C-alpha cells in the first residue's frame, strides 16, 4: 500500500476542517481519532464527507495510523491543549523513528511547547508548535498559520502548511516560520489577546447603541464603517449578527450575557506581567468577560441601583473616532508584547511578517493589519509613525466624548477607558511615580533616583528623622 504523505490526529471541529483542506489540496492523507465513548463514529463520519477522488485513509488504531505514513512521518495533532497533548505524544513515541515530525496545532501554552520540543529532541524526534487561526471556516478554506520550531523540520512540512493556508493580497501563503521553540504558540496567544480586545470594543459599542438604535440600525452603522479603513472580519460578522433572526426574533436578543473564554487571553496578560510589557487593554477585555460570568450577582445588584439613564444622544462620528483610536492602541500594545517576547526569548521575530500572515485567514484580519505590514517594518512600532501620532493627538476629544457618554449613562466601557488612559500616560512627561518611589523607600529602603543625577546613582532617605 502506498504510504500517506501527511497525518492528522483528532477529528474535532478544527481537525476535521484542516484534514478536508489538506485532502482537497491533493495530499495523500491519513487521519486518526480514538474510538472511546462518544467518539465511536468520528472517523467513519469523516470518511463519508471525503471526496471520492481524494486519497484519505481513516484509522482508529494508532499503530496502524503511524504505519500508514511515509518517512519522515509528519503528524499534526489537533486535540484539546493541555495534558492530553503529552498523553498522545507518549503513545506516539514508541511508534516513531528518528527524524519524524510532530506538529501541535492546538492552542498550547508556549512554555509547554518549549518543554516538549526539548524533550522530543532528546528522542531524535522534531516538534513544531503551530498556532492556527480562522475558526472552522478558516481551517477549511485557508487559515493563518504561525509555526515555531526548527527550520529544517519546518521546510519538510511547509508544502502542506503553505498549500492549506489563506493567501495574502499578493497570493503568498499566510503561513511562516515565525521563530524557534514555542514562538508560534506565543504569537498565536497574543493574536488571541488582540482578538479579545477587538471583540470587547464592539461589545461596548453595542452597549452604547442598543438603547437608542434598533438591531437593524446598528447593523447598518457597522456595515457603513466596514466600507472604510475600519474594515475587518470581526466588524463584518458583527454587523451580520444583528440581522439574524429565528422564529421572527433577533437571535442576539435571546443570548445570555455571559461570555466564555478558553484561557489564551489571560495567558497574554500573565506573560505581559512577566515581561514587564503593558497590555492593559487585553487585561481589561479578559476581566470584562470574567465580570459577565457573575450573572446572578449582577442581576441582584442591579435591582438595588436606581439608574435614570439620560437620553444618550450618541454622536456617531465621535463613536467612530473612538473606535479607530482604541483599535490603534490595542494593536500597538499587542505587537509591543510580541517584540518584548522576541527580545526576552531571543527569537528574532519579524513583526511586519507576522502582520502579513494576519491579513487573511485569521480572526483579526483587517484593513489596518494590511497597513501594519508597512508600519512595523524595520522594527518600528505604531507610535513611531507620525500619521498615527497625529491622529491620536488630534482626536482625543472624540474618545473623551464617548467616555463621558458612558459615565453619564452608567455604561461600562472597559477597553475604551483603558485605551485612552494608556495614551494619556504614555504621553505624560512627568507621572506621579516619584511618590511611589518615596513610599517604597520610606517603608522598605528601596532607594530612589534623583532628577539631574546619573541614572546609576541611587539614594535613600531616613524619613523618620527630623
C-alpha positions in Angstrom: 0.0 0.0 0.0 1.3 3.4 -0.9 2.1 5.5 2.2 0.3 8.7 3.1 2.4 12.0 2.9 0.8 13.5 6.0 -1.2 12.5 9.1 -3.7 14.2 11.4 -4.7 13.1 14.9 -8.0 14.4 16.2 -11.2 14.9 14.1 -12.9 17.5 16.2 -14.2 20.7 14.6 -10.7 22.1 13.7 -9.0 18.8 12.9 -11.9 17.7 10.6 -11.8 21.0 8.7 -8.0 21.1 8.4 -8.0 17.4 7.2 -10.5 18.2 4.5 -8.4 21.2 3.5 -5.3 19.0 3.2 -7.1 16.3 1.2 -8.6 18.9 -1.1 -5.1 20.2 -1.9 -4.2 16.8 -3.3 -2.1 15.4 -0.5 -2.4 11.7 0.4 -3.6 11.8 4.0 -4.1 9.5 7.0 -6.4 10.5 9.8 -6.8 9.1 13.3 -9.3 9.5 16.1 -9.8 7.4 19.2 -13.0 5.3 19.3 -13.8 5.8 23.0 -17.3 6.5 24.3 -18.9 9.4 22.4 -16.3 9.3 19.6 -17.0 5.9 18.1 -18.1 7.2 14.7 -15.7 10.2 14.3 -13.6 8.5 11.7 -16.4 6.8 9.8 -18.4 10.1 9.8 -15.4 12.0 8.5 -14.7 9.4 5.7 -18.3 9.9 4.5 -17.5 13.6 3.8 -14.3 13.0 1.8 -14.5 13.4 -1.9 -14.1 10.2 -3.8 -11.1 11.5 -5.7 -9.2 12.3 -2.6 -6.7 9.8 -1.2 -7.6 9.6 2.5 -7.2 6.7 5.0 -9.1 6.6 8.3 -7.9 4.8 11.4 -9.0 4.2 15.0 -5.8 2.1 15.7 -2.8 4.4 16.4 -0.2 1.8 15.4 -1.9 1.2 12.0 -2.2 5.0 11.5 1.5 5.6 12.1 2.4 2.6 9.9 0.4 4.2 7.0 2.7 7.3 6.9 5.8 7.7 4.7 9.0 8.7 6.5 9.9 11.1 7.8 6.4 10.9 9.3 4.6 14.2 9.5 1.8 14.2 12.1 -0.4 17.1 13.0 -2.1 16.8 16.5 -5.4 18.6 16.6 -6.8 17.9 20.1 -7.5 20.0 23.2 -4.4 21.7 24.6 -3.0 20.6 28.0 -2.0 17.3 29.4 -3.8 15.4 26.6 -1.1 16.5 24.2 1.6 14.8 26.4 -0.6 11.7 26.6 -0.8 11.4 22.8 3.0 12.1 22.4 3.8 9.4 24.9 1.7 6.9 22.9 3.2 8.0 19.7 6.9 7.9 20.7 7.4 4.1 20.7 5.9 4.1 17.2 8.1 6.8 15.7 11.6 6.8 14.1 14.4 9.3 14.1 13.7 12.4 12.1 9.9 12.1 12.3 7.9 15.4 12.9 5.1 16.1 15.4 3.2 19.3 15.0 0.9 20.6 17.8 -1.8 22.6 16.1 -3.8 23.4 19.3 -3.8 26.4 21.5 -1.0 25.2 23.7 0.8 27.5 26.1 4.2 28.3 24.6 6.1 27.3 27.7 4.7 23.7 27.3 5.8 23.8 23.6 9.3 24.8 24.7 9.4 21.8 27.1 8.0 19.4 24.5 10.5 20.4 21.9 13.4 19.9 24.2 12.1 16.5 25.4 11.5 15.2 21.9 14.8 16.4 20.7 16.4 14.0 23.2 14.3 11.3 21.4 15.6 12.5 18.0 12.0 13.5 17.0 11.2 17.0 15.7 8.5 19.1 17.4 6.8 22.1 15.9 4.2 24.3 17.6 1.7 25.8 15.2 -0.8 28.5 16.0 -3.9 28.1 13.9 -6.4 31.0 13.5 -9.5 31.2 11.4 -12.0 29.1 13.2 -13.9 26.2 11.5 -14.4 28.1 8.2 -10.8 29.4 8.1 -9.4 25.9 8.8 -11.3 24.5 5.8 -10.8 27.4 3.4 -7.4 28.8 4.4 -6.2 29.6 8.0 -3.4 31.8 9.2 -0.6 29.5 10.4 2.1 30.6 12.9 4.8 28.0 13.2 7.6 27.8 15.8 10.5 25.3 15.8 13.5 24.1 13.8 13.8 25.5 10.3 14.8 22.1 8.7 11.7 20.4 10.2 9.5 23.3 9.0 10.8 23.1 5.5 9.7 19.4 5.3 6.1 20.2 6.3 5.9 23.6 4.7 4.5 22.2 1.3 1.4 21.1 3.2 1.0 24.1 5.5 1.6 26.7 2.8 -0.9 24.9 0.5 -3.7 25.0 3.0 -3.1 28.5 4.4 -5.0 31.5 3.4 -3.4 33.8 0.8 -2.5 37.5 1.2 -3.3 40.1 -1.4 -0.1 39.1 -3.3 -1.2 35.4 -3.3 1.5 34.5 -0.8 0.5 31.9 1.9 -0.4 33.3 5.3 2.0 30.9 6.9 5.5 31.4 8.1 8.1 30.0 10.5 7.9 32.9 13.0 10.9 31.7 15.1 12.3 28.9 17.2 10.8 26.9 20.1 7.3 27.9 21.2 7.3 31.2 19.3 4.5 30.1 17.1 2.2 29.4 20.0 3.4 32.6 21.7 2.4 34.7 18.7 -1.0 32.9 18.5 -1.5 33.7 22.2 -1.0 37.4 21.5 -3.2 37.1 18.4 -6.0 35.9 20.7 -5.3 38.7 23.2 -5.7 41.3 20.4 -8.9 39.4 19.3 -10.3 39.6 22.9 -10.0 43.4 22.8 -11.4 43.8 19.3 -14.4 41.8 20.3 -14.9 43.7 23.6 -14.7 47.1 21.8 -17.5 46.0 19.6 -19.5 44.8 22.6 -19.1 48.2 24.2 -20.2 49.9 21.1 -23.3 47.7 21.2 -23.8 48.7 24.8 -23.8 52.4 23.8 -26.1 52.0 20.8 -28.6 49.4 21.8 -31.0 51.6 23.8 -31.1 54.2 21.1 -30.9 52.2 17.9 -32.6 49.0 16.6 -30.6 45.9 15.7 -31.2 46.7 12.0 -29.8 50.3 12.6 -26.8 49.0 14.5 -26.1 46.6 11.7 -26.3 49.4 9.2 -23.9 51.6 11.2 -21.3 48.8 11.5 -21.7 47.9 7.8 -21.0 51.5 6.8 -17.9 51.6 9.0 -16.8 48.4 7.3 -16.7 50.2 4.0 -13.9 52.5 5.5 -10.4 52.0 6.8 -12.1 50.3 9.8 -12.9 47.3 7.7 -12.3 44.0 9.4 -13.5 40.4 9.6 -14.9 41.0 13.1 -16.7 44.1 12.1 -18.2 42.3 9.1 -19.6 39.3 11.1 -20.8 41.5 13.9 -22.9 43.6 11.5 -24.4 40.3 10.2 -25.1 39.0 13.7 -27.5 41.9 14.4 -29.7 40.9 11.4 -30.0 37.2 12.1 -33.5 36.0 13.2 -35.0 32.8 14.5 -38.8 32.5 14.6 -39.1 36.2 13.9 -36.9 37.1 16.9 -33.4 38.6 16.7 -31.1 35.9 18.0 -28.8 38.5 19.6 -31.7 39.4 21.9 -32.1 35.8 23.1 -28.4 35.1 24.0 -27.5 35.2 27.7 -24.9 37.9 28.5 -22.2 35.6 29.9 -19.0 35.4 27.8 -16.8 32.3 27.8 -13.1 32.1 27.4 -10.5 29.4 26.8 -7.6 30.9 28.7 -5.4 32.3 25.9 -6.5 35.9 26.7 -5.5 35.5 30.3 -2.2 33.9 29.3 -1.4 37.1 27.3 -2.0 39.2 30.4 0.1 36.9 32.6 3.1 36.9 30.3 2.9 40.7 30.0 3.4 40.9 33.7 6.4 38.5 33.4 8.0 40.6 30.6 7.2 44.0 32.1 5.1 44.8 29.0 1.9 46.9 29.0 -1.2 45.1 27.7 -3.8 46.9 29.8 -6.4 46.6 27.0 -6.1 42.8 26.9 -6.4 42.6 30.6 -9.5 44.8 30.6 -11.1 42.6 27.9 -10.4 39.5 29.9 -11.8 41.0 33.1 -14.8 42.2 31.2 -15.6 38.5 30.4 -15.0 37.5 34.0 -17.4 40.1 35.2 -20.0 39.0 32.7 -19.9 35.5 34.2 -21.2 36.7 37.5 -24.7 37.0 36.0 -26.7 36.2 39.2 -24.7 38.7 41.3 -25.0 41.4 38.6 -28.8 40.8 38.4 -29.1 41.1 42.2 -27.0 44.2 42.5 -28.7 45.9 39.5 -32.0 45.8 41.3 -30.6 47.9 44.1 -29.2 50.6 41.8 -31.6 53.3 40.7 -30.4 54.2 37.2 -32.0 57.1 35.5 -30.4 57.0 32.1 -30.5 60.3 30.3 -31.1 60.5 26.5 -27.8 59.1 25.2 -27.7 61.1 22.0 -24.7 59.1 20.8 -22.5 61.1 18.4 -21.8 58.5 15.8 -18.9 60.5 14.4 -17.3 60.6 17.9 -18.0 56.8 18.3 -16.3 56.0 15.0 -13.3 58.1 16.0 -13.2 56.5 19.5 -13.3 53.0 17.9 -10.5 53.9 15.5 -8.5 55.4 18.4 -8.9 52.4 20.6 -8.0 49.9 17.9 -4.7 51.6 17.2 -3.8 51.4 20.9 -4.8 47.7 21.0 -2.6 46.8 18.1 0.3 48.8 19.5 0.1 47.0 22.8 -0.2 43.6 21.2 2.8 44.0 18.9 4.9 45.6 21.6 4.2 42.5 23.7 5.4 40.3 20.8 8.5 42.5 20.4 9.3 42.2 24.1 8.8 38.4 24.0 11.1 38.2 21.0 13.8 40.1 22.8 13.4 38.2 26.1 13.5 34.7 24.5 16.0 35.5 21.7 13.5 34.6 18.9 14.2 37.5 16.5 10.6 37.8 15.4 9.7 39.8 12.4 6.7 42.0 13.3 6.0 43.0 9.7 5.9 39.4 8.6 3.5 38.5 11.5 1.2 41.3 10.4 1.3 39.9 6.9 0.2 36.4 7.8 -2.6 38.1 9.8 -4.0 39.8 6.7 -6.1 36.8 5.7 -7.3 33.5 7.3 -7.3 34.8 10.8 -9.9 36.3 13.1 -8.2 39.7 13.4 -7.6 40.3 9.7 -8.4 43.9 8.8 -7.6 46.8 6.6 -5.4 48.2 9.5 -3.5 44.9 9.6 -2.7 45.4 5.9 -1.3 48.8 6.7 0.6 47.3 9.7 2.9 45.4 7.3 4.5 48.7 6.4 4.0 50.4 9.8 6.0 47.7 11.5 8.9 47.5 9.0 12.5 47.6 10.4 11.5 47.0 14.0 9.3 50.2 14.2 6.2 50.4 16.3 2.9 52.3 15.7 3.9 55.2 17.8 7.0 55.8 15.6 4.6 56.8 12.8 3.8 60.5 12.5 0.4 59.8 10.9 -0.7 57.5 13.9 0.6 60.0 16.5 -1.1 62.9 14.7 -4.4 61.0 14.6 -4.3 60.1 18.3 -3.2 63.6 19.3 -5.9 65.4 17.2 -8.8 63.1 18.1 -8.7 62.9 21.9 -12.0 64.8 22.0 -13.8 62.1 20.2 -13.0 59.3 22.7 -13.4 61.7 25.6 -16.9 62.5 24.5 -17.8 58.8 24.2 -16.3 58.1 27.7 -18.4 60.9 29.1 -21.5 59.4 27.5 -20.7 56.1 29.1 -20.2 57.8 32.5 -23.4 59.8 32.4 -25.4 56.7 31.4 -23.7 54.1 33.6 -22.4 52.1 30.7 -19.3 50.0 31.3 -16.6 50.9 28.7 -13.6 48.9 30.0 -11.5 48.8 26.9 -12.3 52.3 25.7 -11.3 53.7 29.1 -8.1 51.7 29.1 -7.1 52.8 25.6 -7.4 56.5 26.5 -5.7 56.0 29.9 -2.7 54.4 28.2 -2.5 57.1 25.7 -2.6 59.8 28.4 0.1 58.0 30.5 2.5 57.2 27.7 2.4 60.9 26.5 2.8 62.4 30.0 6.3 63.7 30.7 6.1 63.6 34.5 4.0 60.9 36.1 3.4 60.7 39.9 5.7 57.7 40.1 8.2 59.8 42.2 5.7 59.5 45.1 5.6 55.7 44.6 9.4 55.6 44.9 9.3 57.8 48.0 6.8 55.4 49.6 8.9 52.4 48.7 11.9 54.0 50.2 10.1 55.0 53.3 8.8 51.6 54.3 11.3 49.3 52.6 14.5 51.4 52.0 14.3 50.5 48.3 16.1 53.7 47.3 15.3 56.1 44.5 17.0 58.1 41.7 17.2 61.9 41.6 16.4 64.3 38.8 19.6 65.5 37.2 21.9 62.8 38.6 23.5 59.8 36.9 21.0 57.0 36.3 23.2 54.6 38.1 23.1 56.6 41.3 20.6 55.7 44.0 19.6 57.5 47.2 18.0 56.7 50.5 16.3 59.0 53.0 15.7 58.4 56.6 12.1 59.6 56.5 11.5 59.4 60.3 14.5 61.5 61.2 13.5 65.1 62.0 
